[in-house]
Amino acid sequence: FDEDLFLVVVFILSLSSPPFSNVVRKRKKPSGGEGNKRLFETKRKDQLNALKNLVELNDINQQYKIIDIMLKGLFKVLEDSRQILVAANMQPDDPFPMDDKIKEAYSHVVENTAFFGDVALRFPRIVHHYYDRNADWGGLLRWGLNFCNLTGVFTGGAHQHVLTLMSQELGITEKSPDFINPYRTERDDAFQKILREEEKRRRKEEKRKEIRKGPRISRSRTEL
């Protein structure tokens, strides 16, 4: 269980850690689109290394717990960042922002949308389990994808392919006739079993709560 907690902390920190915008700040001047792309690539390598550790984890129950917490954290960061950008009227094709708060929000949207794509493609069953039932996540992800596609950060790179595949996997865009998710693993069936067990556990818990809340018989005194 200690390892589980450790991995959760690593992933949550990776979602909200100082983004590539902080590296830009250390330079005399942002180097424009190409410089941002290079810094984005560095952040992506860190994310993919962390994800590789999760994929190789041999405990499916731990993977389920980590992904559960990770997705909730990811969309929280994405929503907070969206609010900052909308309030600042920041458009994705605007010049890279100089304000630290806006810069960080911009970077978090780009990084976490891409990272969600990685997770969705490697663990599609569990992501579908959460995503398909959450309309708020669906709207937020569509906004994030549109933002990313207009920034130019993904243009012509391998990460654009990740966004395209993820959009098709989740039904955001229509699947092409030759669509294949190259990251899907056979262990997804084991995840489905875990999800069914989790649903059963939740139903039992709900029934227990209903029983506890059942009609209470009030005692009344009667006169003979």
Secondary structure as UniProt FT lines:
FT   HELIX           2..16
FT   HELIX           20..26
FT   HELIX           32..55
FT   HELIX           60..87
FT   TURN            88..89
FT   TURN            92..93
FT   HELIX           100..122
FT   HELIX           124..131
FT   TURN            132..133
FT   HELIX           135..151
FT   TURN            155..156
FT   HELIX           158..169
FT   TURN            170..171
FT   TURN            177..178
FT   TURN            182..183
FT   TURN            186..187
FT   HELIX           188..212
//
